[in-house]
Amino acid sequence: MTPADSEALDRLLLARSVKRGHFVLASGRTSTFYIDCRLTTLSAEGLALIGRLGLQAIRARQWTPRSVGGLTMGADPVACAIAAASASSGPVVDAFSVRKEAKAHGTGRQIEGNFSPGDAVVVVEDVITTGASALKAVDAVRAGGGTVLGVLAVVDREEGGRDVIEKAGLGVSALTTATRLGLSS
């Protein structure tokens, strides 16, 4: 990851996504800060930075996924940014999205987009806290016949989620951390 891009992502996250106060997180934990990563991941600058940095991180780990994706909605812009970045530098990595539950109508799929049984994928996440969301996506991919190469997050809150995912046998890469952003609970 280039230092200039990493520093730019940290600045953008701090300017757009980090909120201070008293928050209850999706995990039920309380925190003195909240990272609404979508304000960064859905911005033009954020998409460009995350695409480049995410693709570099995947290649640095020597993961060779067919596609990237995770639980909708947090993972969707991350996956699309990486897919778009791969178009100009090959090999192409497509994107997919994992629904929280399989559809009750139509095709009844839980995974939408560019995913087929047998595919090797990287699960992406906007923020890792407990690791539960990433592991839910991992379970869906495995149930769909895919292989998970690892997990990539934009931000690791450093609250145990990485350890949980690694104990499940998966490598984890994060583009930044709460420590790098100067945050603590």
mmCIF file of the C-alpha atoms, coordinates in Angstrom:
data_MODEL
# 
_entry.id   MODEL 
# 
loop_
_atom_site.group_PDB 
_atom_site.id 
_atom_site.type_symbol 
_atom_site.label_atom_id 
_atom_site.label_alt_id 
_atom_site.label_comp_id 
_atom_site.label_asym_id 
_atom_site.label_entity_id 
_atom_site.label_seq_id 
_atom_site.pdbx_PDB_ins_code 
_atom_site.Cartn_x 
_atom_site.Cartn_y 
_atom_site.Cartn_z 
_atom_site.occupancy 
_atom_site.B_iso_or_equiv 
_atom_site.pdbx_formal_charge 
_atom_site.auth_seq_id 
_atom_site.auth_comp_id 
_atom_site.auth_asym_id 
_atom_site.auth_atom_id 
_atom_site.pdbx_PDB_model_num 
ATOM 1   C CA . MET A 1 1   ? 0.000   0.000   0.000   1.00 0.00 ? 1   MET A CA 1 
ATOM 2   C CA . THR A 1 2   ? 1.387   3.349   -0.899  1.00 0.00 ? 2   THR A CA 1 
ATOM 3   C CA . PRO A 1 3   ? 1.943   5.609   2.117   1.00 0.00 ? 3   PRO A CA 1 
ATOM 4   C CA . ALA A 1 4   ? 0.313   8.587   0.370   1.00 0.00 ? 4   ALA A CA 1 
ATOM 5   C CA . ASP A 1 5   ? -2.878  6.631   -0.373  1.00 0.00 ? 5   ASP A CA 1 
ATOM 6   C CA . SER A 1 6   ? -2.960  5.170   3.155   1.00 0.00 ? 6   SER A CA 1 
ATOM 7   C CA . GLU A 1 7   ? -2.577  8.605   4.706   1.00 0.00 ? 7   GLU A CA 1 
ATOM 8   C CA . ALA A 1 8   ? -5.252  10.028  2.396   1.00 0.00 ? 8   ALA A CA 1 
ATOM 9   C CA . LEU A 1 9   ? -7.667  7.250   3.400   1.00 0.00 ? 9   LEU A CA 1 
ATOM 10  C CA . ASP A 1 10  ? -7.014  7.896   7.104   1.00 0.00 ? 10  ASP A CA 1 
ATOM 11  C CA . ARG A 1 11  ? -7.648  11.634  6.626   1.00 0.00 ? 11  ARG A CA 1 
ATOM 12  C CA . LEU A 1 12  ? -10.853 10.960  4.695   1.00 0.00 ? 12  LEU A CA 1 
ATOM 13  C CA . LEU A 1 13  ? -12.147 8.516   7.310   1.00 0.00 ? 13  LEU A CA 1 
ATOM 14  C CA . LEU A 1 14  ? -11.429 11.004  10.101  1.00 0.00 ? 14  LEU A CA 1 
ATOM 15  C CA . ALA A 1 15  ? -13.088 13.853  8.216   1.00 0.00 ? 15  ALA A CA 1 
ATOM 16  C CA . ARG A 1 16  ? -16.180 11.994  7.008   1.00 0.00 ? 16  ARG A CA 1 
ATOM 17  C CA . SER A 1 17  ? -16.767 8.806   8.986   1.00 0.00 ? 17  SER A CA 1 
ATOM 18  C CA . VAL A 1 18  ? -15.560 9.085   12.584  1.00 0.00 ? 18  VAL A CA 1 
ATOM 19  C CA . LYS A 1 19  ? -18.092 10.356  15.101  1.00 0.00 ? 19  LYS A CA 1 
ATOM 20  C CA . ARG A 1 20  ? -17.369 10.849  18.803  1.00 0.00 ? 20  ARG A CA 1 
ATOM 21  C CA . GLY A 1 21  ? -19.877 10.468  21.621  1.00 0.00 ? 21  GLY A CA 1 
ATOM 22  C CA . HIS A 1 22  ? -21.652 7.502   23.207  1.00 0.00 ? 22  HIS A CA 1 
ATOM 23  C CA . PHE A 1 23  ? -22.727 4.765   20.793  1.00 0.00 ? 23  PHE A CA 1 
ATOM 24  C CA . VAL A 1 24  ? -24.175 1.272   20.920  1.00 0.00 ? 24  VAL A CA 1 
ATOM 25  C CA . LEU A 1 25  ? -22.613 -0.785  18.145  1.00 0.00 ? 25  LEU A CA 1 
ATOM 26  C CA . ALA A 1 26  ? -24.295 -3.538  16.110  1.00 0.00 ? 26  ALA A CA 1 
ATOM 27  C CA . SER A 1 27  ? -22.498 -6.031  18.373  1.00 0.00 ? 27  SER A CA 1 
ATOM 28  C CA . GLY A 1 28  ? -24.282 -4.548  21.396  1.00 0.00 ? 28  GLY A CA 1 
ATOM 29  C CA . ARG A 1 29  ? -21.015 -3.120  22.749  1.00 0.00 ? 29  ARG A CA 1 
ATOM 30  C CA . THR A 1 30  ? -20.766 0.535   23.684  1.00 0.00 ? 30  THR A CA 1 
ATOM 31  C CA . SER A 1 31  ? -18.084 2.850   22.368  1.00 0.00 ? 31  SER A CA 1 
ATOM 32  C CA . THR A 1 32  ? -16.937 6.463   22.591  1.00 0.00 ? 32  THR A CA 1 
ATOM 33  C CA . PHE A 1 33  ? -16.565 6.548   18.812  1.00 0.00 ? 33  PHE A CA 1 
ATOM 34  C CA . TYR A 1 34  ? -18.502 5.323   15.800  1.00 0.00 ? 34  TYR A CA 1 
ATOM 35  C CA . ILE A 1 35  ? -17.147 4.803   12.306  1.00 0.00 ? 35  ILE A CA 1 
ATOM 36  C CA . ASP A 1 36  ? -19.862 5.301   9.692   1.00 0.00 ? 36  ASP A CA 1 
ATOM 37  C CA . CYS A 1 37  ? -17.613 3.950   6.976   1.00 0.00 ? 37  CYS A CA 1 
ATOM 38  C CA . ARG A 1 38  ? -20.271 4.390   4.266   1.00 0.00 ? 38  ARG A CA 1 
ATOM 39  C CA . LEU A 1 39  ? -19.633 8.148   4.292   1.00 0.00 ? 39  LEU A CA 1 
ATOM 40  C CA . THR A 1 40  ? -16.152 7.306   3.032   1.00 0.00 ? 40  THR A CA 1 
ATOM 41  C CA . THR A 1 41  ? -16.784 4.130   1.029   1.00 0.00 ? 41  THR A CA 1 
ATOM 42  C CA . LEU A 1 42  ? -19.596 5.772   -0.935  1.00 0.00 ? 42  LEU A CA 1 
ATOM 43  C CA . SER A 1 43  ? -17.613 8.931   -1.730  1.00 0.00 ? 43  SER A CA 1 
ATOM 44  C CA . ALA A 1 44  ? -15.799 9.353   -5.039  1.00 0.00 ? 44  ALA A CA 1 
ATOM 45  C CA . GLU A 1 45  ? -12.425 9.843   -3.343  1.00 0.00 ? 45  GLU A CA 1 
ATOM 46  C CA . GLY A 1 46  ? -13.038 6.958   -0.954  1.00 0.00 ? 46  GLY A CA 1 
ATOM 47  C CA . LEU A 1 47  ? -13.996 4.577   -3.747  1.00 0.00 ? 47  LEU A CA 1 
ATOM 48  C CA . ALA A 1 48  ? -10.802 5.378   -5.656  1.00 0.00 ? 48  ALA A CA 1 
ATOM 49  C CA . LEU A 1 49  ? -8.556  5.022   -2.586  1.00 0.00 ? 49  LEU A CA 1 
ATOM 50  C CA . ILE A 1 50  ? -10.231 1.860   -1.287  1.00 0.00 ? 50  ILE A CA 1 
ATOM 51  C CA . GLY A 1 51  ? -10.147 0.291   -4.725  1.00 0.00 ? 51  GLY A CA 1 
ATOM 52  C CA . ARG A 1 52  ? -6.416  0.839   -5.132  1.00 0.00 ? 52  ARG A CA 1 
ATOM 53  C CA . LEU A 1 53  ? -5.483  0.011   -1.537  1.00 0.00 ? 53  LEU A CA 1 
ATOM 54  C CA . GLY A 1 54  ? -7.799  -3.006  -1.338  1.00 0.00 ? 54  GLY A CA 1 
ATOM 55  C CA . LEU A 1 55  ? -6.465  -4.477  -4.562  1.00 0.00 ? 55  LEU A CA 1 
ATOM 56  C CA . GLN A 1 56  ? -2.869  -3.885  -3.403  1.00 0.00 ? 56  GLN A CA 1 
ATOM 57  C CA . ALA A 1 57  ? -3.609  -5.572  -0.060  1.00 0.00 ? 57  ALA A CA 1 
ATOM 58  C CA . ILE A 1 58  ? -5.158  -8.607  -1.777  1.00 0.00 ? 58  ILE A CA 1 
ATOM 59  C CA . ARG A 1 59  ? -2.164  -8.945  -4.082  1.00 0.00 ? 59  ARG A CA 1 
ATOM 60  C CA . ALA A 1 60  ? 0.297   -8.449  -1.215  1.00 0.00 ? 60  ALA A CA 1 
ATOM 61  C CA . ARG A 1 61  ? -1.305  -11.456 0.508   1.00 0.00 ? 61  ARG A CA 1 
ATOM 62  C CA . GLN A 1 62  ? -1.015  -13.344 -2.798  1.00 0.00 ? 62  GLN A CA 1 
ATOM 63  C CA . TRP A 1 63  ? -4.727  -14.059 -2.759  1.00 0.00 ? 63  TRP A CA 1 
ATOM 64  C CA . THR A 1 64  ? -6.070  -14.667 -6.263  1.00 0.00 ? 64  THR A CA 1 
ATOM 65  C CA . PRO A 1 65  ? -9.839  -14.336 -5.955  1.00 0.00 ? 65  PRO A CA 1 
ATOM 66  C CA . ARG A 1 66  ? -12.374 -14.693 -8.746  1.00 0.00 ? 66  ARG A CA 1 
ATOM 67  C CA . SER A 1 67  ? -14.449 -12.099 -6.901  1.00 0.00 ? 67  SER A CA 1 
ATOM 68  C CA . VAL A 1 68  ? -14.792 -10.102 -3.676  1.00 0.00 ? 68  VAL A CA 1 
ATOM 69  C CA . GLY A 1 69  ? -17.848 -9.372  -1.572  1.00 0.00 ? 69  GLY A CA 1 
ATOM 70  C CA . GLY A 1 70  ? -19.505 -9.524  1.793   1.00 0.00 ? 70  GLY A CA 1 
ATOM 71  C CA . LEU A 1 71  ? -22.645 -8.713  3.708   1.00 0.00 ? 71  LEU A CA 1 
ATOM 72  C CA . THR A 1 72  ? -24.772 -6.029  2.146   1.00 0.00 ? 72  THR A CA 1 
ATOM 73  C CA . MET A 1 73  ? -24.645 -3.010  2.662   1.00 0.00 ? 73  MET A CA 1 
ATOM 74  C CA . GLY A 1 74  ? -21.319 -2.241  4.295   1.00 0.00 ? 74  GLY A CA 1 
ATOM 75  C CA . ALA A 1 75  ? -19.292 -4.497  2.028   1.00 0.00 ? 75  ALA A CA 1 
ATOM 76  C CA . ASP A 1 76  ? -20.955 -3.528  -1.262  1.00 0.00 ? 76  ASP A CA 1 
ATOM 77  C CA . PRO A 1 77  ? -19.045 -0.312  -2.076  1.00 0.00 ? 77  PRO A CA 1 
ATOM 78  C CA . VAL A 1 78  ? -15.776 -1.896  -0.893  1.00 0.00 ? 78  VAL A CA 1 
ATOM 79  C CA . ALA A 1 79  ? -16.258 -4.847  -3.247  1.00 0.00 ? 79  ALA A CA 1 
ATOM 80  C CA . CYS A 1 80  ? -17.268 -2.613  -6.170  1.00 0.00 ? 80  CYS A CA 1 
ATOM 81  C CA . ALA A 1 81  ? -14.281 -0.303  -5.609  1.00 0.00 ? 81  ALA A CA 1 
ATOM 82  C CA . ILE A 1 82  ? -11.847 -3.224  -5.700  1.00 0.00 ? 82  ILE A CA 1 
ATOM 83  C CA . ALA A 1 83  ? -13.527 -4.705  -8.773  1.00 0.00 ? 83  ALA A CA 1 
ATOM 84  C CA . ALA A 1 84  ? -13.337 -1.364  -10.599 1.00 0.00 ? 84  ALA A CA 1 
ATOM 85  C CA . ALA A 1 85  ? -9.666  -0.909  -9.657  1.00 0.00 ? 85  ALA A CA 1 
ATOM 86  C CA . SER A 1 86  ? -8.826  -4.366  -11.003 1.00 0.00 ? 86  SER A CA 1 
ATOM 87  C CA . ALA A 1 87  ? -10.192 -3.520  -14.467 1.00 0.00 ? 87  ALA A CA 1 
ATOM 88  C CA . SER A 1 88  ? -7.215  -1.316  -15.287 1.00 0.00 ? 88  SER A CA 1 
ATOM 89  C CA . SER A 1 89  ? -4.476  -3.520  -13.866 1.00 0.00 ? 89  SER A CA 1 
ATOM 90  C CA . GLY A 1 90  ? -5.696  -7.110  -14.255 1.00 0.00 ? 90  GLY A CA 1 
ATOM 91  C CA . PRO A 1 91  ? -6.334  -9.802  -13.458 1.00 0.00 ? 91  PRO A CA 1 
ATOM 92  C CA . VAL A 1 92  ? -9.955  -8.740  -13.165 1.00 0.00 ? 92  VAL A CA 1 
ATOM 93  C CA . VAL A 1 93  ? -11.685 -9.359  -9.842  1.00 0.00 ? 93  VAL A CA 1 
ATOM 94  C CA . ASP A 1 94  ? -15.479 -9.132  -9.916  1.00 0.00 ? 94  ASP A CA 1 
ATOM 95  C CA . ALA A 1 95  ? -17.863 -8.321  -7.061  1.00 0.00 ? 95  ALA A CA 1 
ATOM 96  C CA . PHE A 1 96  ? -20.746 -10.038 -5.290  1.00 0.00 ? 96  PHE A CA 1 
ATOM 97  C CA . SER A 1 97  ? -23.078 -9.223  -2.419  1.00 0.00 ? 97  SER A CA 1 
ATOM 98  C CA . VAL A 1 98  ? -24.325 -11.456 0.388   1.00 0.00 ? 98  VAL A CA 1 
ATOM 99  C CA . ARG A 1 99  ? -27.868 -10.877 1.592   1.00 0.00 ? 99  ARG A CA 1 
ATOM 100 C CA . LYS A 1 100 ? -28.492 -11.237 5.322   1.00 0.00 ? 100 LYS A CA 1 
ATOM 101 C CA . GLU A 1 101 ? -30.956 -14.009 4.388   1.00 0.00 ? 101 GLU A CA 1 
ATOM 102 C CA . ALA A 1 102 ? -31.790 -15.851 1.180   1.00 0.00 ? 102 ALA A CA 1 
ATOM 103 C CA . LYS A 1 103 ? -34.588 -14.297 -0.865  1.00 0.00 ? 103 LYS A CA 1 
ATOM 104 C CA . ALA A 1 104 ? -37.997 -15.888 -0.364  1.00 0.00 ? 104 ALA A CA 1 
ATOM 105 C CA . HIS A 1 105 ? -38.893 -15.231 -4.010  1.00 0.00 ? 105 HIS A CA 1 
ATOM 106 C CA . GLY A 1 106 ? -37.326 -15.312 -7.469  1.00 0.00 ? 106 GLY A CA 1 
ATOM 107 C CA . THR A 1 107 ? -34.113 -17.324 -7.522  1.00 0.00 ? 107 THR A CA 1 
ATOM 108 C CA . GLY A 1 108 ? -34.031 -17.594 -3.726  1.00 0.00 ? 108 GLY A CA 1 
ATOM 109 C CA . ARG A 1 109 ? -30.328 -16.787 -3.661  1.00 0.00 ? 109 ARG A CA 1 
ATOM 110 C CA . GLN A 1 110 ? -28.439 -15.379 -0.718  1.00 0.00 ? 110 GLN A CA 1 
ATOM 111 C CA . ILE A 1 111 ? -25.430 -14.389 -2.836  1.00 0.00 ? 111 ILE A CA 1 
ATOM 112 C CA . GLU A 1 112 ? -26.038 -12.001 -5.721  1.00 0.00 ? 112 GLU A CA 1 
ATOM 113 C CA . GLY A 1 113 ? -23.670 -10.951 -8.458  1.00 0.00 ? 113 GLY A CA 1 
ATOM 114 C CA . ASN A 1 114 ? -20.498 -12.605 -9.664  1.00 0.00 ? 114 ASN A CA 1 
ATOM 115 C CA . PHE A 1 115 ? -20.300 -15.784 -7.609  1.00 0.00 ? 115 PHE A CA 1 
ATOM 116 C CA . SER A 1 116 ? -20.597 -19.440 -8.580  1.00 0.00 ? 116 SER A CA 1 
ATOM 117 C CA . PRO A 1 117 ? -19.940 -22.677 -6.705  1.00 0.00 ? 117 PRO A CA 1 
ATOM 118 C CA . GLY A 1 118 ? -16.234 -23.468 -6.828  1.00 0.00 ? 118 GLY A CA 1 
ATOM 119 C CA . ASP A 1 119 ? -15.124 -19.813 -6.872  1.00 0.00 ? 119 ASP A CA 1 
ATOM 120 C CA . ALA A 1 120 ? -12.265 -18.636 -4.665  1.00 0.00 ? 120 ALA A CA 1 
ATOM 121 C CA . VAL A 1 121 ? -13.188 -15.296 -3.083  1.00 0.00 ? 121 VAL A CA 1 
ATOM 122 C CA . VAL A 1 122 ? -12.061 -12.692 -0.584  1.00 0.00 ? 122 VAL A CA 1 
ATOM 123 C CA . VAL A 1 123 ? -14.717 -11.556 1.870   1.00 0.00 ? 123 VAL A CA 1 
ATOM 124 C CA . VAL A 1 124 ? -14.655 -7.790  2.365   1.00 0.00 ? 124 VAL A CA 1 
ATOM 125 C CA . GLU A 1 125 ? -15.988 -5.688  5.209   1.00 0.00 ? 125 GLU A CA 1 
ATOM 126 C CA . ASP A 1 126 ? -16.124 -1.988  5.946   1.00 0.00 ? 126 ASP A CA 1 
ATOM 127 C CA . VAL A 1 127 ? -15.411 -2.221  9.696   1.00 0.00 ? 127 VAL A CA 1 
ATOM 128 C CA . ILE A 1 128 ? -14.372 -5.257  11.740  1.00 0.00 ? 128 ILE A CA 1 
ATOM 129 C CA . THR A 1 129 ? -15.429 -5.141  15.385  1.00 0.00 ? 129 THR A CA 1 
ATOM 130 C CA . THR A 1 130 ? -16.364 -8.648  16.570  1.00 0.00 ? 130 THR A CA 1 
ATOM 131 C CA . GLY A 1 131 ? -15.858 -10.401 13.233  1.00 0.00 ? 131 GLY A CA 1 
ATOM 132 C CA . ALA A 1 132 ? -19.452 -11.700 13.229  1.00 0.00 ? 132 ALA A CA 1 
ATOM 133 C CA . SER A 1 133 ? -20.516 -9.993  9.972   1.00 0.00 ? 133 SER A CA 1 
ATOM 134 C CA . ALA A 1 134 ? -17.477 -11.218 8.080   1.00 0.00 ? 134 ALA A CA 1 
ATOM 135 C CA . LEU A 1 135 ? -17.976 -14.760 9.375   1.00 0.00 ? 135 LEU A CA 1 
ATOM 136 C CA . LYS A 1 136 ? -21.661 -14.680 8.382   1.00 0.00 ? 136 LYS A CA 1 
ATOM 137 C CA . ALA A 1 137 ? -20.541 -13.851 4.828   1.00 0.00 ? 137 ALA A CA 1 
ATOM 138 C CA . VAL A 1 138 ? -17.871 -16.582 5.013   1.00 0.00 ? 138 VAL A CA 1 
ATOM 139 C CA . ASP A 1 139 ? -20.540 -19.108 6.033   1.00 0.00 ? 139 ASP A CA 1 
ATOM 140 C CA . ALA A 1 140 ? -22.796 -18.070 3.135   1.00 0.00 ? 140 ALA A CA 1 
ATOM 141 C CA . VAL A 1 141 ? -19.941 -18.384 0.623   1.00 0.00 ? 141 VAL A CA 1 
ATOM 142 C CA . ARG A 1 142 ? -18.987 -21.806 1.934   1.00 0.00 ? 142 ARG A CA 1 
ATOM 143 C CA . ALA A 1 143 ? -22.626 -22.934 1.923   1.00 0.00 ? 143 ALA A CA 1 
ATOM 144 C CA . GLY A 1 144 ? -22.783 -21.790 -1.704  1.00 0.00 ? 144 GLY A CA 1 
ATOM 145 C CA . GLY A 1 145 ? -19.805 -23.970 -2.602  1.00 0.00 ? 145 GLY A CA 1 
ATOM 146 C CA . GLY A 1 146 ? -17.123 -21.272 -2.608  1.00 0.00 ? 146 GLY A CA 1 
ATOM 147 C CA . THR A 1 147 ? -13.694 -21.102 -1.029  1.00 0.00 ? 147 THR A CA 1 
ATOM 148 C CA . VAL A 1 148 ? -12.737 -18.113 1.108   1.00 0.00 ? 148 VAL A CA 1 
ATOM 149 C CA . LEU A 1 149 ? -9.104  -17.035 0.722   1.00 0.00 ? 149 LEU A CA 1 
ATOM 150 C CA . GLY A 1 150 ? -9.231  -14.409 3.469   1.00 0.00 ? 150 GLY A CA 1 
ATOM 151 C CA . VAL A 1 151 ? -10.967 -11.318 4.816   1.00 0.00 ? 151 VAL A CA 1 
ATOM 152 C CA . LEU A 1 152 ? -10.177 -7.703  3.934   1.00 0.00 ? 152 LEU A CA 1 
ATOM 153 C CA . ALA A 1 153 ? -11.537 -4.773  5.961   1.00 0.00 ? 153 ALA A CA 1 
ATOM 154 C CA . VAL A 1 154 ? -11.279 -1.049  5.474   1.00 0.00 ? 154 VAL A CA 1 
ATOM 155 C CA . VAL A 1 155 ? -10.986 -0.487  9.259   1.00 0.00 ? 155 VAL A CA 1 
ATOM 156 C CA . ASP A 1 156 ? -10.106 -2.888  12.065  1.00 0.00 ? 156 ASP A CA 1 
ATOM 157 C CA . ARG A 1 157 ? -11.467 -1.460  15.332  1.00 0.00 ? 157 ARG A CA 1 
ATOM 158 C CA . GLU A 1 158 ? -8.994  -3.771  17.122  1.00 0.00 ? 158 GLU A CA 1 
ATOM 159 C CA . GLU A 1 159 ? -11.660 -5.112  19.457  1.00 0.00 ? 159 GLU A CA 1 
ATOM 160 C CA . GLY A 1 160 ? -11.070 -8.833  18.927  1.00 0.00 ? 160 GLY A CA 1 
ATOM 161 C CA . GLY A 1 161 ? -12.722 -9.369  15.553  1.00 0.00 ? 161 GLY A CA 1 
ATOM 162 C CA . ARG A 1 162 ? -9.451  -10.060 13.760  1.00 0.00 ? 162 ARG A CA 1 
ATOM 163 C CA . ASP A 1 163 ? -8.572  -12.739 16.321  1.00 0.00 ? 163 ASP A CA 1 
ATOM 164 C CA . VAL A 1 164 ? -11.989 -14.394 15.947  1.00 0.00 ? 164 VAL A CA 1 
ATOM 165 C CA . ILE A 1 165 ? -11.626 -14.526 12.160  1.00 0.00 ? 165 ILE A CA 1 
ATOM 166 C CA . GLU A 1 166 ? -8.037  -15.785 12.360  1.00 0.00 ? 166 GLU A CA 1 
ATOM 167 C CA . LYS A 1 167 ? -9.106  -18.502 14.848  1.00 0.00 ? 167 LYS A CA 1 
ATOM 168 C CA . ALA A 1 168 ? -11.602 -19.587 12.182  1.00 0.00 ? 168 ALA A CA 1 
ATOM 169 C CA . GLY A 1 169 ? -8.573  -20.252 9.958   1.00 0.00 ? 169 GLY A CA 1 
ATOM 170 C CA . LEU A 1 170 ? -8.646  -17.141 7.758   1.00 0.00 ? 170 LEU A CA 1 
ATOM 171 C CA . GLY A 1 171 ? -6.070  -14.442 7.181   1.00 0.00 ? 171 GLY A CA 1 
ATOM 172 C CA . VAL A 1 172 ? -7.151  -10.857 7.744   1.00 0.00 ? 172 VAL A CA 1 
ATOM 173 C CA . SER A 1 173 ? -5.894  -7.647  6.147   1.00 0.00 ? 173 SER A CA 1 
ATOM 174 C CA . ALA A 1 174 ? -7.079  -4.168  7.107   1.00 0.00 ? 174 ALA A CA 1 
ATOM 175 C CA . LEU A 1 175 ? -6.431  -0.949  5.234   1.00 0.00 ? 175 LEU A CA 1 
ATOM 176 C CA . THR A 1 176 ? -6.248  0.946   8.538   1.00 0.00 ? 176 THR A CA 1 
ATOM 177 C CA . THR A 1 177 ? -6.879  0.485   12.248  1.00 0.00 ? 177 THR A CA 1 
ATOM 178 C CA . ALA A 1 178 ? -8.451  2.369   15.129  1.00 0.00 ? 178 ALA A CA 1 
ATOM 179 C CA . THR A 1 179 ? -4.956  2.931   16.518  1.00 0.00 ? 179 THR A CA 1 
ATOM 180 C CA . ARG A 1 180 ? -3.723  4.481   13.282  1.00 0.00 ? 180 ARG A CA 1 
ATOM 181 C CA . LEU A 1 181 ? -6.783  6.735   13.305  1.00 0.00 ? 181 LEU A CA 1 
ATOM 182 C CA . GLY A 1 182 ? -6.005  7.815   16.894  1.00 0.00 ? 182 GLY A CA 1 
ATOM 183 C CA . LEU A 1 183 ? -9.158  6.209   18.300  1.00 0.00 ? 183 LEU A CA 1 
ATOM 184 C CA . SER A 1 184 ? -9.735  4.237   21.469  1.00 0.00 ? 184 SER A CA 1 
ATOM 185 C CA . SER A 1 185 ? -12.939 3.020   23.146  1.00 0.00 ? 185 SER A CA 1 
# 
